[in-house]
Amino acid sequence: MPRGSSSKRERQYEHIKEGAEERGESKKRAKEIASRTVNKERARSGESRRASRSSTEDMSASKRGGKRSRSGAGGPTYDQLYADAQRRNIKGRSSMNKDELAKALGR
C-alpha cells in the first residue's frame, strides 16, 4: 500500500486480495488485482496526487461488478452479445433476445 493510505484502504486491499486468492488466483496476481483496484478507488475519491483519465471517468469497480468479464454467472451481457452480433453483421439482431443472440453467435 502507498504511504499515507487510510486504514479503510488497507482493509479494502486485504479483503480484495483474500477474495482473489479464494477464487484461485496466485498470490502475486491477487496482490496485483487488489492494488490496482484500491489505487483506482483512491484516484476516484481524490486521495491520490495523480490519476489517469480512465481512473476518474470510468465506471467504478463496485458498480461494474463483472459486466466486462464475458463470463461469470450469466455469461456475457445482452449489450456485449449485441455488439458482437453487430460486428459480425448478423441479420435480425435488433429483434433477438439474449438467448437468441447467443445462439446466433454460436455460444
Biopython code that builds the backbone (N, CA, C, O; Angstrom):
import numpy as np
from Bio.PDB.StructureBuilder import StructureBuilder

atoms = [
    (1, "MET", "N", (0.839, -1.194, 0.000)),
    (1, "MET", "CA", (0.000, 0.000, 0.000)),
    (1, "MET", "C", (0.878, 1.249, 0.000)),
    (1, "MET", "O", (1.928, 1.272, 0.643)),
    (2, "PRO", "N", (0.454, 2.281, -0.716)),
    (2, "PRO", "CA", (1.223, 3.523, -0.739)),
    (2, "PRO", "C", (1.269, 4.185, 0.645)),
    (2, "PRO", "O", (0.368, 4.006, 1.465)),
    (3, "ARG", "N", (2.326, 4.946, 0.881)),
    (3, "ARG", "CA", (2.439, 5.678, 2.138)),
    (3, "ARG", "C", (1.256, 6.615, 2.301)),
    (3, "ARG", "O", (0.816, 7.237, 1.335)),
    (4, "GLY", "N", (0.745, 6.717, 3.506)),
    (4, "GLY", "CA", (-0.351, 7.628, 3.760)),
    (4, "GLY", "C", (-1.718, 7.046, 3.446)),
    (4, "GLY", "O", (-2.716, 7.767, 3.478)),
    (5, "SER", "N", (-1.783, 5.759, 3.143)),
    (5, "SER", "CA", (-3.072, 5.140, 2.862)),
    (5, "SER", "C", (-3.884, 5.042, 4.144)),
    (5, "SER", "O", (-3.341, 4.823, 5.227)),
    (6, "SER", "N", (-5.170, 5.205, 4.006)),
    (6, "SER", "CA", (-6.034, 5.132, 5.169)),
    (6, "SER", "C", (-6.227, 3.679, 5.591)),
    (6, "SER", "O", (-5.970, 2.757, 4.817)),
    (7, "SER", "N", (-6.676, 3.492, 6.805)),
    (7, "SER", "CA", (-6.922, 2.133, 7.291)),
    (7, "SER", "C", (-8.051, 1.491, 6.496)),
    (7, "SER", "O", (-8.079, 0.272, 6.323)),
    (8, "LYS", "N", (-8.977, 2.309, 6.015)),
    (8, "LYS", "CA", (-10.066, 1.779, 5.188)),
    (8, "LYS", "C", (-9.500, 1.150, 3.916)),
    (8, "LYS", "O", (-9.899, 0.049, 3.539)),
    (9, "ARG", "N", (-8.579, 1.838, 3.259)),
    (9, "ARG", "CA", (-7.993, 1.322, 2.027)),
    (9, "ARG", "C", (-7.158, 0.070, 2.301)),
    (9, "ARG", "O", (-7.113, -0.837, 1.471)),
    (10, "GLU", "N", (-6.505, 0.015, 3.449)),
    (10, "GLU", "CA", (-5.727, -1.174, 3.809)),
    (10, "GLU", "C", (-6.653, -2.370, 4.000)),
    (10, "GLU", "O", (-6.339, -3.475, 3.558)),
    (11, "ARG", "N", (-7.798, -2.153, 4.659)),
    (11, "ARG", "CA", (-8.779, -3.227, 4.852)),
    (11, "ARG", "C", (-9.346, -3.659, 3.498)),
    (11, "ARG", "O", (-9.522, -4.849, 3.238)),
    (12, "GLN", "N", (-9.625, -2.680, 2.649)),
    (12, "GLN", "CA", (-10.163, -2.968, 1.321)),
    (12, "GLN", "C", (-9.164, -3.806, 0.525)),
    (12, "GLN", "O", (-9.551, -4.771, -0.133)),
    (13, "TYR", "N", (-7.895, -3.444, 0.580)),
    (13, "TYR", "CA", (-6.835, -4.174, -0.113)),
    (13, "TYR", "C", (-6.801, -5.625, 0.348)),
    (13, "TYR", "O", (-6.785, -6.540, -0.475)),
    (14, "GLU", "N", (-6.789, -5.839, 1.670)),
    (14, "GLU", "CA", (-6.733, -7.192, 2.215)),
    (14, "GLU", "C", (-7.958, -8.004, 1.811)),
    (14, "GLU", "O", (-7.844, -9.180, 1.464)),
    (15, "HIS", "N", (-9.120, -7.380, 1.857)),
    (15, "HIS", "CA", (-10.359, -8.066, 1.500)),
    (15, "HIS", "C", (-10.332, -8.513, 0.036)),
    (15, "HIS", "O", (-10.686, -9.651, -0.273)),
    (16, "ILE", "N", (-9.915, -7.624, -0.856)),
    (16, "ILE", "CA", (-9.854, -7.946, -2.288)),
    (16, "ILE", "C", (-8.807, -9.021, -2.545)),
    (16, "ILE", "O", (-9.039, -9.944, -3.325)),
    (17, "LYS", "N", (-7.656, -8.904, -1.892)),
    (17, "LYS", "CA", (-6.576, -9.881, -2.071)),
    (17, "LYS", "C", (-7.024, -11.267, -1.613)),
    (17, "LYS", "O", (-6.793, -12.255, -2.311)),
    (18, "GLU", "N", (-7.660, -11.347, -0.449)),
    (18, "GLU", "CA", (-8.122, -12.639, 0.058)),
    (18, "GLU", "C", (-9.190, -13.243, -0.860)),
    (18, "GLU", "O", (-9.203, -14.450, -1.099)),
    (19, "GLY", "N", (-10.078, -12.394, -1.368)),
    (19, "GLY", "CA", (-11.110, -12.880, -2.278)),
    (19, "GLY", "C", (-10.520, -13.460, -3.556)),
    (19, "GLY", "O", (-10.974, -14.491, -4.051)),
    (20, "ALA", "N", (-9.502, -12.785, -4.085)),
    (20, "ALA", "CA", (-8.859, -13.263, -5.311)),
    (20, "ALA", "C", (-8.134, -14.589, -5.061)),
    (20, "ALA", "O", (-8.153, -15.480, -5.910)),
    (21, "GLU", "N", (-7.500, -14.712, -3.901)),
    (21, "GLU", "CA", (-6.811, -15.963, -3.575)),
    (21, "GLU", "C", (-7.818, -17.102, -3.408)),
    (21, "GLU", "O", (-7.544, -18.235, -3.804)),
    (22, "GLU", "N", (-8.973, -16.808, -2.826)),
    (22, "GLU", "CA", (-10.012, -17.831, -2.672)),
    (22, "GLU", "C", (-10.547, -18.289, -4.024)),
    (22, "GLU", "O", (-10.953, -19.441, -4.173)),
    (23, "ARG", "N", (-10.549, -17.392, -5.007)),
    (23, "ARG", "CA", (-11.004, -17.749, -6.348)),
    (23, "ARG", "C", (-9.945, -18.523, -7.127)),
    (23, "ARG", "O", (-10.194, -18.954, -8.253)),
    (24, "GLY", "N", (-8.764, -18.703, -6.532)),
    (24, "GLY", "CA", (-7.730, -19.498, -7.173)),
    (24, "GLY", "C", (-6.622, -18.711, -7.844)),
    (24, "GLY", "O", (-5.775, -19.299, -8.516)),
    (25, "GLU", "N", (-6.605, -17.405, -7.682)),
    (25, "GLU", "CA", (-5.522, -16.598, -8.253)),
    (25, "GLU", "C", (-4.237, -16.843, -7.461)),
    (25, "GLU", "O", (-4.287, -17.155, -6.271)),
    (26, "SER", "N", (-3.099, -16.701, -8.117)),
    (26, "SER", "CA", (-1.824, -16.824, -7.403)),
    (26, "SER", "C", (-1.674, -15.637, -6.456)),
    (26, "SER", "O", (-2.362, -14.627, -6.604)),
    (27, "LYS", "N", (-0.778, -15.762, -5.491)),
    (27, "LYS", "CA", (-0.569, -14.665, -4.524)),
    (27, "LYS", "C", (-0.134, -13.392, -5.246)),
    (27, "LYS", "O", (-0.592, -12.298, -4.917)),
    (28, "LYS", "N", (0.747, -13.539, -6.226)),
    (28, "LYS", "CA", (1.236, -12.376, -6.967)),
    (28, "LYS", "C", (0.097, -11.695, -7.724)),
    (28, "LYS", "O", (-0.031, -10.471, -7.695)),
    (29, "ARG", "N", (-0.732, -12.495, -8.404)),
    (29, "ARG", "CA", (-1.854, -11.940, -9.166)),
    (29, "ARG", "C", (-2.890, -11.322, -8.231)),
    (29, "ARG", "O", (-3.465, -10.282, -8.552)),
    (30, "ALA", "N", (-3.136, -11.948, -7.080)),
    (30, "ALA", "CA", (-4.094, -11.425, -6.108)),
    (30, "ALA", "C", (-3.639, -10.057, -5.593)),
    (30, "ALA", "O", (-4.451, -9.146, -5.431)),
    (31, "LYS", "N", (-2.340, -9.925, -5.338)),
    (31, "LYS", "CA", (-1.802, -8.628, -4.888)),
    (31, "LYS", "C", (-1.974, -7.570, -5.973)),
    (31, "LYS", "O", (-2.325, -6.425, -5.686)),
    (32, "GLU", "N", (-1.725, -7.962, -7.220)),
    (32, "GLU", "CA", (-1.856, -7.017, -8.333)),
    (32, "GLU", "C", (-3.303, -6.552, -8.485)),
    (32, "GLU", "O", (-3.559, -5.357, -8.636)),
    (33, "ILE", "N", (-4.239, -7.485, -8.444)),
    (33, "ILE", "CA", (-5.653, -7.145, -8.573)),
    (33, "ILE", "C", (-6.061, -6.192, -7.457)),
    (33, "ILE", "O", (-6.720, -5.181, -7.699)),
    (34, "ALA", "N", (-5.662, -6.526, -6.230)),
    (34, "ALA", "CA", (-6.037, -5.711, -5.076)),
    (34, "ALA", "C", (-5.433, -4.309, -5.172)),
    (34, "ALA", "O", (-6.126, -3.321, -4.930)),
    (35, "SER", "N", (-4.165, -4.215, -5.519)),
    (35, "SER", "CA", (-3.534, -2.897, -5.557)),
    (35, "SER", "C", (-4.100, -2.043, -6.687)),
    (35, "SER", "O", (-4.296, -0.841, -6.508)),
    (36, "ARG", "N", (-4.364, -2.636, -7.837)),
    (36, "ARG", "CA", (-4.948, -1.860, -8.938)),
    (36, "ARG", "C", (-6.338, -1.350, -8.584)),
    (36, "ARG", "O", (-6.684, -0.204, -8.871)),
    (37, "THR", "N", (-7.129, -2.217, -7.956)),
    (37, "THR", "CA", (-8.484, -1.823, -7.581)),
    (37, "THR", "C", (-8.468, -0.710, -6.551)),
    (37, "THR", "O", (-9.192, 0.276, -6.687)),
    (38, "VAL", "N", (-7.641, -0.862, -5.515)),
    (38, "VAL", "CA", (-7.575, 0.149, -4.459)),
    (38, "VAL", "C", (-7.013, 1.453, -5.005)),
    (38, "VAL", "O", (-7.509, 2.526, -4.661)),
    (39, "ASN", "N", (-5.994, 1.383, -5.845)),
    (39, "ASN", "CA", (-5.430, 2.609, -6.412)),
    (39, "ASN", "C", (-6.456, 3.350, -7.266)),
    (39, "ASN", "O", (-6.514, 4.579, -7.248)),
    (40, "LYS", "N", (-7.257, 2.607, -8.005)),
    (40, "LYS", "CA", (-8.280, 3.241, -8.826)),
    (40, "LYS", "C", (-9.334, 3.914, -7.943)),
    (40, "LYS", "O", (-9.772, 5.028, -8.234)),
    (41, "GLU", "N", (-9.737, 3.241, -6.873)),
    (41, "GLU", "CA", (-10.712, 3.832, -5.952)),
    (41, "GLU", "C", (-10.126, 5.071, -5.272)),
    (41, "GLU", "O", (-10.837, 6.053, -5.057)),
    (42, "ARG", "N", (-8.835, 5.030, -4.932)),
    (42, "ARG", "CA", (-8.178, 6.199, -4.339)),
    (42, "ARG", "C", (-8.188, 7.370, -5.317)),
    (42, "ARG", "O", (-8.428, 8.512, -4.925)),
    (43, "ALA", "N", (-7.927, 7.080, -6.590)),
    (43, "ALA", "CA", (-7.916, 8.131, -7.608)),
    (43, "ALA", "C", (-9.307, 8.727, -7.780)),
    (43, "ALA", "O", (-9.453, 9.943, -7.905)),
    (44, "ARG", "N", (-10.328, 7.877, -7.786)),
    (44, "ARG", "CA", (-11.695, 8.339, -7.977)),
    (44, "ARG", "C", (-12.155, 9.235, -6.836)),
    (44, "ARG", "O", (-12.936, 10.163, -7.047)),
    (45, "SER", "N", (-11.675, 8.961, -5.629)),
    (45, "SER", "CA", (-12.124, 9.739, -4.475)),
    (45, "SER", "C", (-11.193, 10.907, -4.158)),
    (45, "SER", "O", (-11.389, 11.602, -3.161)),
    (46, "GLY", "N", (-10.175, 11.130, -5.004)),
    (46, "GLY", "CA", (-9.291, 12.280, -4.817)),
    (46, "GLY", "C", (-8.209, 12.078, -3.774)),
    (46, "GLY", "O", (-7.644, 13.057, -3.285)),
    (47, "GLU", "N", (-7.904, 10.836, -3.418)),
    (47, "GLU", "CA", (-6.887, 10.560, -2.400)),
    (47, "GLU", "C", (-5.477, 10.448, -2.969)),
    (47, "GLU", "O", (-4.514, 10.386, -2.205)),
    (48, "SER", "N", (-5.335, 10.422, -4.289)),
    (48, "SER", "CA", (-4.008, 10.290, -4.876)),
    (48, "SER", "C", (-3.602, 11.598, -5.546)),
    (48, "SER", "O", (-4.447, 12.416, -5.910)),
    (49, "ARG", "N", (-2.305, 11.775, -5.699)),
    (49, "ARG", "CA", (-1.805, 13.017, -6.301)),
    (49, "ARG", "C", (-2.110, 13.099, -7.782)),
    (49, "ARG", "O", (-2.537, 14.139, -8.284)),
    (50, "ARG", "N", (-1.886, 11.988, -8.480)),
    (50, "ARG", "CA", (-2.124, 11.945, -9.921)),
    (50, "ARG", "C", (-3.111, 10.836, -10.219)),
    (50, "ARG", "O", (-3.158, 9.828, -9.513)),
    (51, "ALA", "N", (-3.896, 11.021, -11.260)),
    (51, "ALA", "CA", (-4.849, 9.993, -11.662)),
    (51, "ALA", "C", (-5.053, 10.057, -13.167)),
    (51, "ALA", "O", (-5.146, 11.135, -13.753)),
    (52, "SER", "N", (-5.120, 8.890, -13.774)),
    (52, "SER", "CA", (-5.366, 8.859, -15.215)),
    (52, "SER", "C", (-6.837, 9.164, -15.484)),
    (52, "SER", "O", (-7.682, 9.049, -14.596)),
    (53, "ARG", "N", (-7.120, 9.546, -16.698)),
    (53, "ARG", "CA", (-8.498, 9.856, -17.072)),
    (53, "ARG", "C", (-9.391, 8.631, -16.925)),
    (53, "ARG", "O", (-10.537, 8.740, -16.490)),
    (54, "SER", "N", (-8.860, 7.457, -17.291)),
    (54, "SER", "CA", (-9.677, 6.244, -17.184)),
    (54, "SER", "C", (-9.977, 5.903, -15.730)),
    (54, "SER", "O", (-11.009, 5.298, -15.437)),
    (55, "SER", "N", (-9.094, 6.280, -14.822)),
    (55, "SER", "CA", (-9.350, 6.008, -13.409)),
    (55, "SER", "C", (-10.460, 6.888, -12.854)),
    (55, "SER", "O", (-11.227, 6.460, -11.991)),
    (56, "THR", "N", (-10.543, 8.097, -13.342)),
    (56, "THR", "CA", (-11.520, 9.017, -12.769)),
    (56, "THR", "C", (-12.839, 9.056, -13.528)),
    (56, "THR", "O", (-13.869, 9.376, -12.935)),
    (57, "GLU", "N", (-12.841, 8.742, -14.818)),
    (57, "GLU", "CA", (-14.063, 8.847, -15.603)),
    (57, "GLU", "C", (-14.751, 7.517, -15.859)),
    (57, "GLU", "O", (-15.932, 7.486, -16.205)),
    (58, "ASP", "N", (-14.029, 6.425, -15.694)),
    (58, "ASP", "CA", (-14.587, 5.108, -15.962)),
    (58, "ASP", "C", (-15.538, 4.689, -14.843)),
    (58, "ASP", "O", (-15.518, 5.269, -13.757)),
    (59, "MET", "N", (-16.368, 3.685, -15.108)),
    (59, "MET", "CA", (-17.283, 3.151, -14.107)),
    (59, "MET", "C", (-16.463, 2.512, -12.979)),
    (59, "MET", "O", (-15.480, 1.820, -13.244)),
    (60, "SER", "N", (-16.859, 2.741, -11.736)),
    (60, "SER", "CA", (-16.096, 2.198, -10.624)),
    (60, "SER", "C", (-16.229, 0.680, -10.573)),
    (60, "SER", "O", (-17.198, 0.111, -11.076)),
    (61, "ALA", "N", (-15.247, 0.039, -9.962)),
    (61, "ALA", "CA", (-15.239, -1.419, -9.885)),
    (61, "ALA", "C", (-16.459, -1.946, -9.151)),
    (61, "ALA", "O", (-17.023, -2.970, -9.539)),
    (62, "SER", "N", (-16.865, -1.270, -8.113)),
    (62, "SER", "CA", (-18.008, -1.752, -7.344)),
    (62, "SER", "C", (-19.305, -1.670, -8.137)),
    (62, "SER", "O", (-20.186, -2.512, -7.965)),
    (63, "LYS", "N", (-19.433, -0.673, -8.999)),
    (63, "LYS", "CA", (-20.635, -0.563, -9.836)),
    (63, "LYS", "C", (-20.560, -1.493, -11.039)),
    (63, "LYS", "O", (-21.576, -2.021, -11.492)),
    (64, "ARG", "N", (-19.356, -1.689, -11.549)),
    (64, "ARG", "CA", (-19.191, -2.511, -12.742)),
    (64, "ARG", "C", (-19.547, -3.961, -12.442)),
    (64, "ARG", "O", (-20.270, -4.590, -13.215)),
    (65, "GLY", "N", (-19.059, -4.493, -11.345)),
    (65, "GLY", "CA", (-19.439, -5.821, -10.881)),
    (65, "GLY", "C", (-19.355, -6.932, -11.903)),
    (65, "GLY", "O", (-20.265, -7.758, -11.970)),
    (66, "GLY", "N", (-18.308, -6.988, -12.697)),
    (66, "GLY", "CA", (-18.133, -8.088, -13.638)),
    (66, "GLY", "C", (-18.816, -7.903, -14.976)),
    (66, "GLY", "O", (-18.877, -8.849, -15.761)),
    (67, "LYS", "N", (-19.330, -6.726, -15.263)),
    (67, "LYS", "CA", (-20.043, -6.511, -16.519)),
    (67, "LYS", "C", (-19.160, -6.737, -17.739)),
    (67, "LYS", "O", (-19.654, -7.071, -18.817)),
    (68, "ARG", "N", (-17.858, -6.556, -17.570)),
    (68, "ARG", "CA", (-16.953, -6.721, -18.707)),
    (68, "ARG", "C", (-16.292, -8.096, -18.738)),
    (68, "ARG", "O", (-15.472, -8.371, -19.614)),
    (69, "SER", "N", (-16.637, -8.938, -17.812)),
    (69, "SER", "CA", (-15.895, -10.183, -17.659)),
    (69, "SER", "C", (-16.114, -11.178, -18.794)),
    (69, "SER", "O", (-15.258, -12.027, -19.044)),
    (70, "ARG", "N", (-17.253, -11.084, -19.485)),
    (70, "ARG", "CA", (-17.609, -12.013, -20.553)),
    (70, "ARG", "C", (-17.786, -13.429, -20.037)),
    (70, "ARG", "O", (-17.931, -14.362, -20.827)),
    (71, "SER", "N", (-17.776, -13.597, -18.751)),
    (71, "SER", "CA", (-18.055, -14.897, -18.154)),
    (71, "SER", "C", (-18.839, -14.606, -16.889)),
    (71, "SER", "O", (-19.666, -13.694, -16.875)),
    (72, "GLY", "N", (-18.605, -15.341, -15.856)),
    (72, "GLY", "CA", (-19.335, -15.088, -14.626)),
    (72, "GLY", "C", (-20.686, -15.768, -14.645)),
    (72, "GLY", "O", (-20.925, -16.654, -15.466)),
    (73, "ALA", "N", (-21.554, -15.374, -13.771)),
    (73, "ALA", "CA", (-22.823, -16.062, -13.556)),
    (73, "ALA", "C", (-23.680, -16.136, -14.809)),
    (73, "ALA", "O", (-24.143, -17.217, -15.172)),
    (74, "GLY", "N", (-23.900, -15.015, -15.473)),
    (74, "GLY", "CA", (-24.788, -15.012, -16.631)),
    (74, "GLY", "C", (-24.076, -14.983, -17.959)),
    (74, "GLY", "O", (-24.720, -14.818, -18.995)),
    (75, "GLY", "N", (-22.777, -15.136, -17.963)),
    (75, "GLY", "CA", (-22.024, -15.035, -19.207)),
    (75, "GLY", "C", (-21.996, -13.602, -19.691)),
    (75, "GLY", "O", (-22.161, -12.678, -18.894)),
    (76, "PRO", "N", (-21.791, -13.400, -20.977)),
    (76, "PRO", "CA", (-21.750, -12.033, -21.493)),
    (76, "PRO", "C", (-23.123, -11.361, -21.380)),
    (76, "PRO", "O", (-24.151, -12.037, -21.408)),
    (77, "THR", "N", (-23.135, -10.072, -21.255)),
    (77, "THR", "CA", (-24.392, -9.333, -21.146)),
    (77, "THR", "C", (-25.063, -9.228, -22.509)),
    (77, "THR", "O", (-24.456, -9.509, -23.542)),
    (78, "TYR", "N", (-26.309, -8.825, -22.489)),
    (78, "TYR", "CA", (-27.049, -8.624, -23.736)),
    (78, "TYR", "C", (-26.311, -7.616, -24.616)),
    (78, "TYR", "O", (-26.149, -7.830, -25.817)),
    (79, "ASP", "N", (-25.863, -6.513, -24.006)),
    (79, "ASP", "CA", (-25.169, -5.474, -24.775)),
    (79, "ASP", "C", (-23.891, -6.006, -25.419)),
    (79, "ASP", "O", (-23.570, -5.648, -26.553)),
    (80, "GLN", "N", (-23.159, -6.862, -24.697)),
    (80, "GLN", "CA", (-21.941, -7.443, -25.269)),
    (80, "GLN", "C", (-22.281, -8.365, -26.440)),
    (80, "GLN", "O", (-21.621, -8.332, -27.479)),
    (81, "LEU", "N", (-23.311, -9.182, -26.261)),
    (81, "LEU", "CA", (-23.728, -10.075, -27.342)),
    (81, "LEU", "C", (-24.198, -9.281, -28.557)),
    (81, "LEU", "O", (-23.868, -9.611, -29.696)),
    (82, "TYR", "N", (-24.976, -8.226, -28.296)),
    (82, "TYR", "CA", (-25.486, -7.404, -29.387)),
    (82, "TYR", "C", (-24.337, -6.751, -30.159)),
    (82, "TYR", "O", (-24.357, -6.700, -31.389)),
    (83, "ALA", "N", (-23.345, -6.256, -29.433)),
    (83, "ALA", "CA", (-22.193, -5.623, -30.081)),
    (83, "ALA", "C", (-21.438, -6.634, -30.938)),
    (83, "ALA", "O", (-20.996, -6.309, -32.039)),
    (84, "ASP", "N", (-21.289, -7.868, -30.431)),
    (84, "ASP", "CA", (-20.632, -8.909, -31.224)),
    (84, "ASP", "C", (-21.440, -9.226, -32.483)),
    (84, "ASP", "O", (-20.882, -9.397, -33.566)),
    (85, "ALA", "N", (-22.756, -9.300, -32.322)),
    (85, "ALA", "CA", (-23.619, -9.574, -33.475)),
    (85, "ALA", "C", (-23.538, -8.447, -34.495)),
    (85, "ALA", "O", (-23.572, -8.687, -35.701)),
    (86, "GLN", "N", (-23.431, -7.231, -34.010)),
    (86, "GLN", "CA", (-23.314, -6.073, -34.888)),
    (86, "GLN", "C", (-21.999, -6.141, -35.671)),
    (86, "GLN", "O", (-21.970, -5.889, -36.875)),
    (87, "ARG", "N", (-20.911, -6.486, -34.969)),
    (87, "ARG", "CA", (-19.608, -6.607, -35.637)),
    (87, "ARG", "C", (-19.628, -7.702, -36.705)),
    (87, "ARG", "O", (-18.992, -7.577, -37.752)),
    (88, "ARG", "N", (-20.373, -8.783, -36.421)),
    (88, "ARG", "CA", (-20.449, -9.889, -37.377)),
    (88, "ARG", "C", (-21.554, -9.695, -38.409)),
    (88, "ARG", "O", (-21.753, -10.535, -39.287)),
    (89, "ASN", "N", (-22.264, -8.585, -38.293)),
    (89, "ASN", "CA", (-23.324, -8.237, -39.241)),
    (89, "ASN", "C", (-24.415, -9.314, -39.324)),
    (89, "ASN", "O", (-24.833, -9.699, -40.416)),
    (90, "ILE", "N", (-24.870, -9.793, -38.165)),
    (90, "ILE", "CA", (-25.926, -10.803, -38.100)),
    (90, "ILE", "C", (-27.271, -10.118, -38.320)),
    (90, "ILE", "O", (-27.616, -9.166, -37.619)),
    (91, "LYS", "N", (-28.018, -10.605, -39.291)),
    (91, "LYS", "CA", (-29.319, -10.017, -39.645)),
    (91, "LYS", "C", (-30.356, -10.350, -38.579)),
    (91, "LYS", "O", (-30.340, -11.444, -38.015)),
    (92, "GLY", "N", (-31.258, -9.409, -38.303)),
    (92, "GLY", "CA", (-32.343, -9.615, -37.357)),
    (92, "GLY", "C", (-31.944, -9.490, -35.907)),
    (92, "GLY", "O", (-32.723, -9.838, -35.020)),
    (93, "ARG", "N", (-30.752, -9.002, -35.648)),
    (93, "ARG", "CA", (-30.255, -8.935, -34.276)),
    (93, "ARG", "C", (-31.066, -8.002, -33.391)),
    (93, "ARG", "O", (-31.146, -8.219, -32.182)),
    (94, "SER", "N", (-31.667, -6.970, -33.968)),
    (94, "SER", "CA", (-32.394, -5.993, -33.153)),
    (94, "SER", "C", (-33.645, -6.579, -32.519)),
    (94, "SER", "O", (-34.117, -6.073, -31.500)),
    (95, "SER", "N", (-34.185, -7.633, -33.105)),
    (95, "SER", "CA", (-35.390, -8.242, -32.536)),
    (95, "SER", "C", (-35.077, -9.483, -31.700)),
    (95, "SER", "O", (-35.996, -10.137, -31.207)),
    (96, "MET", "N", (-33.807, -9.815, -31.536)),
    (96, "MET", "CA", (-33.423, -11.018, -30.779)),
    (96, "MET", "C", (-33.275, -10.707, -29.295)),
    (96, "MET", "O", (-32.906, -9.598, -28.910)),
    (97, "ASN", "N", (-33.572, -11.710, -28.468)),
    (97, "ASN", "CA", (-33.301, -11.578, -27.036)),
    (97, "ASN", "C", (-31.898, -12.136, -26.762)),
    (97, "ASN", "O", (-31.189, -12.532, -27.687)),
    (98, "LYS", "N", (-31.511, -12.162, -25.504)),
    (98, "LYS", "CA", (-30.152, -12.566, -25.142)),
    (98, "LYS", "C", (-29.851, -13.999, -25.579)),
    (98, "LYS", "O", (-28.792, -14.267, -26.146)),
    (99, "ASP", "N", (-30.779, -14.918, -25.316)),
    (99, "ASP", "CA", (-30.552, -16.315, -25.682)),
    (99, "ASP", "C", (-30.446, -16.486, -27.199)),
    (99, "ASP", "O", (-29.612, -17.251, -27.683)),
    (100, "GLU", "N", (-31.283, -15.781, -27.938)),
    (100, "GLU", "CA", (-31.244, -15.869, -29.394)),
    (100, "GLU", "C", (-29.940, -15.296, -29.954)),
    (100, "GLU", "O", (-29.367, -15.840, -30.898)),
    (101, "LEU", "N", (-29.481, -14.197, -29.362)),
    (101, "LEU", "CA", (-28.200, -13.630, -29.798)),
    (101, "LEU", "C", (-27.058, -14.615, -29.546)),
    (101, "LEU", "O", (-26.195, -14.816, -30.401)),
    (102, "ALA", "N", (-27.069, -15.222, -28.366)),
    (102, "ALA", "CA", (-26.011, -16.193, -28.037)),
    (102, "ALA", "C", (-26.031, -17.351, -29.018)),
    (102, "ALA", "O", (-24.978, -17.794, -29.476)),
    (103, "LYS", "N", (-27.212, -17.842, -29.343)),
    (103, "LYS", "CA", (-27.344, -18.950, -30.295)),
    (103, "LYS", "C", (-26.857, -18.547, -31.684)),
    (103, "LYS", "O", (-26.153, -19.310, -32.347)),
    (104, "ALA", "N", (-27.235, -17.342, -32.123)),
    (104, "ALA", "CA", (-26.809, -16.862, -33.439)),
    (104, "ALA", "C", (-25.306, -16.680, -33.510)),
    (104, "ALA", "O", (-24.708, -16.831, -34.575)),
    (105, "LEU", "N", (-24.692, -16.356, -32.381)),
    (105, "LEU", "CA", (-23.237, -16.184, -32.334)),
    (105, "LEU", "C", (-22.504, -17.505, -32.120)),
    (105, "LEU", "O", (-21.275, -17.552, -32.166)),
    (106, "GLY", "N", (-23.258, -18.575, -31.888)),
    (106, "GLY", "CA", (-22.634, -19.879, -31.681)),
    (106, "GLY", "C", (-22.052, -20.053, -30.305)),
    (106, "GLY", "O", (-21.017, -20.701, -30.148)),
    (107, "ARG", "N", (-22.692, -19.490, -29.305)),
    (107, "ARG", "CA", (-22.193, -19.611, -27.926)),
    (107, "ARG", "C", (-23.055, -20.518, -27.116)),
    (107, "ARG", "O", (-22.784, -20.735, -25.934)),
]
sb = StructureBuilder()
sb.init_structure("model")
sb.init_model(0)
sb.init_chain("A")
sb.init_seg("    ")
for serial, (resi, resn, name, xyz) in enumerate(atoms, 1):
    if name == "N":
        sb.init_residue(resn, " ", resi, " ")
    sb.init_atom(name, np.array(xyz, "f"), 0.0, 1.0, " ", f" {name:<3s}", serial, name[0])
structure = sb.get_structure()
